[in-house]
Amino acid sequence: MDVLQKVGRPSLSSALSTFVTFVLKVSLWGWVAINLAMLVWIFFNSVKSSRDIFANPAGPPTTWEWGNFWTALTTSGLGVAAINTVVLVVVSVAVIMLLSVPAAYALARLGGRSAGPIVSLFSAGMSVPFQAFAVPMVLISVGLSRFMIEWVTGAWDPRITVAIFYVALSLPFSVFVLVGYFRSLPSELEEASALDGAGAFRTFRTVMVPLAKSGITTVTVLNVLGLWNETMIVLLLVPNQGMQTLNVALLNFYSDMQYTSDWGGLFAGVVIVVAPMVLLYFWVGRRVVSGMTEGIGK
Amino acid sequence: MTIARHSSATDAGRLAGLEEPESSLRDRSRPSRRGRIGGALDRARRRIYLPLLLPALIVYVVLFIVPALYGMALSFSSWAGLGTTFRWVGLKNYTGLFSSPVFLSSFWNTLVLTAVVGIAIFLIACGAMIVLRTTKGHSFIRSAVFVPFIISPIAIGLSVSFLFNPNGLINTVLGLLGLDGLQRPWLAADNILQVIMVGLTWSAAGFYVVLLMSAVDGIPASFYESAQIEGANLLQQFRHITLPLTRDMISVAAVLWVIAGIKTFEIIIAFTGTAGTPPLQARSLAVEQYLRVTGGPAGGIPQMGSAAAIGVIMTIITVVLILLSRRISRREPLEM
């Protein structure tokens, strides 16, 4: 702005620009304030009694009802759901990475003529919306569980089917992003390792995987985030409430509100669902966000 | 689905045609081909190519491509699930959908929601691109506006709908300010879609701001400096530097939003809970499909065929809109 004044063009447009800029800056900070206020408001509600939530909608709690978290975890089943979610997310993301890291390395660095088309095949999968799978997924899930119960194991857990589809639906994105990372790595170290007599697989495991660490972290965190917040697959495939995940349990909790009116407990549930991801974001978020935007820009 | 909220990111890069440098990159990464040890090294590397690739490729083909094709086939059938009579009905599901007022209203709602929220996000992002560069604390602002994006859409839906409930904070504050005239039954069938769009804009906008700001970061500072010396104000700088130089990323962002917006589901469900049925005025295609797959909360008969057809229609809309945003962004090729 001071440059403008020096140049001296006190036109109408510059006054307008100053005004617009000011309004925009104020609105941006207003937006930040709303986000922070929203987080605080949710937290306050989670430690209020239901009566307090309605009588005192904006202020801090008059009495701190930490018991809300206990009710949410036990009576409303969010404890079991949390265990289901953690196990499902950890197992699925582990399998996703075990499949996609080697495949991406092979496609990016080892592939002959077939690599290009296969990368396109994976990336085409990303423009297919989830809804294209909703119906086949339900039918396959029912069929698979009947087949396993009658012919193979005698028992089946729909959570395994959920994990299978979590893996399958996350592969296109994971492979595609990791291919980009592996392609951008320098090849000198790979050659040096081969000259030192390391086998091709050892070169991959001890040289290339560590080099791609930032890309692997980004993809891992984005998968964790996506699967933690996933709702529809569990809603479609897992009818048994004891086997459902946090988001679905939260929905069920909400649906019961008309009978229980335990709003404090409901917001404690919201905190239980949201807090781990907010903490994850503050821990690794910045790095992941910059990794992600770089990946998109390339 | 939330997975693809992130997952579609890089895809859009490809879709928006940002992949050109790839071939040159690939050449650079393999000088060994031409090297002295090239032959032996290549053979060893080629031996592990298939063992590393095949597990992922087989899982992808068997559990992704095959189910997608199965879904497409089912859209030409009439079926209520395993154990019921299965019949091929040709295009009847599609003609049935396009003559069903319920489907058409969810189709219309989805387009309105995607367009309105998309425009709102675009305007917000433009505002951020004009001033965020020169605002104090800009990296803090970026982190703070990104937060809603990582919060589960179910939690967002619950919290926002609670804010807008008849005795909720919004109406209370309006009452305290003496603006009783503005108080509304926000969650009534006729208003709920607007409230959902507000919630959706709030939760998604931060991601696009961060995405577009990363493109702004890539613009050399000297461009802005010389513009300043010539006396260009921030609006002019935006118009003549930022906007043209971030065109590619804007088109990527548009593609991403289309992919995400078309399948809006969780936030709408969260407004009504699993026990209720979202009113017709607020149903998106994804919600309508969910109700048909499950038979609805009343325990009706699942309509697998027409639900599969909705999946196919959504895929087609997504692809068409992606092609459209590419076309728009490529209108003026830019020379630097």
Interface residues (C-beta under 8 A of the other chain):
Chain A: V3 L4 V7 R9 S13 S14 L16 S17 T18 V20 T21 L24 K25 S27 L28 W29 W31 V32 I34 N35 L36 M38 L39 W41 I42 F54 P57 A58 L99 S100 P102 A103 Y105 A106 L107 A108 R109 L110 G111 G112 I118 L121 F122 S123 G125 M126 S127 V128 P129 F130 Q131 A132 F133 A134 V135 P136 M137 V138 L139 I140 V142 G143 R146 I164 F165 Y166 V167 A168 L169 S170 L171 P172 F173 S174 V175 F176 V177 G180 R183 S184 L185 P186 S187 E190 E191 A194 L195 G199 A200 F201 F204 L222 N223 L225 G226 L227 W228 N229 E230 T231 M232 I233 L235 L236 L246 N247 V248 L250 L251 N252 Y254 S255 D256 M257 Q258 W263 L266 F267 V270 V273 V274 M277 V278 L280 Y281 G285 R286 V289 S290 M292 T293 E294 G295 I296 G297 K298
Chain B: M1 T2 I3 A4 R5 H6 S7 S8 A9 T10 D11 A12 G13 R14 L15 L18 P21 E22 L25 R26 R28 S29 R30 P31 S32 G35 I37 L41 A44 R45 R46 R47 I48 Y49 L50 L52 L53 P55 A56 L57 V59 Y60 L63 F64 I65 P67 A68 Y70 G71 M72 L74 G81 L82 G127 A128 I130 V131 L132 T135 F140 I141 S143 A144 V145 F146 V147 P148 I150 I151 S152 P153 I154 A155 L158 S159 F162 N167 G168 L169 T172 V173 W202 G206 V210 L211 S214 A215 G218 Q228 I229 E230 G231 N233 L234 L235 Q236 M249 V252 I259 I262 K263 F265 E266 I269 A270 G273 T274 A275 G276 L285 A286 Q289 Y290 V293 T294 M304 A307 A308 I310 G311 V312 M314 T315 T318 V319 I322
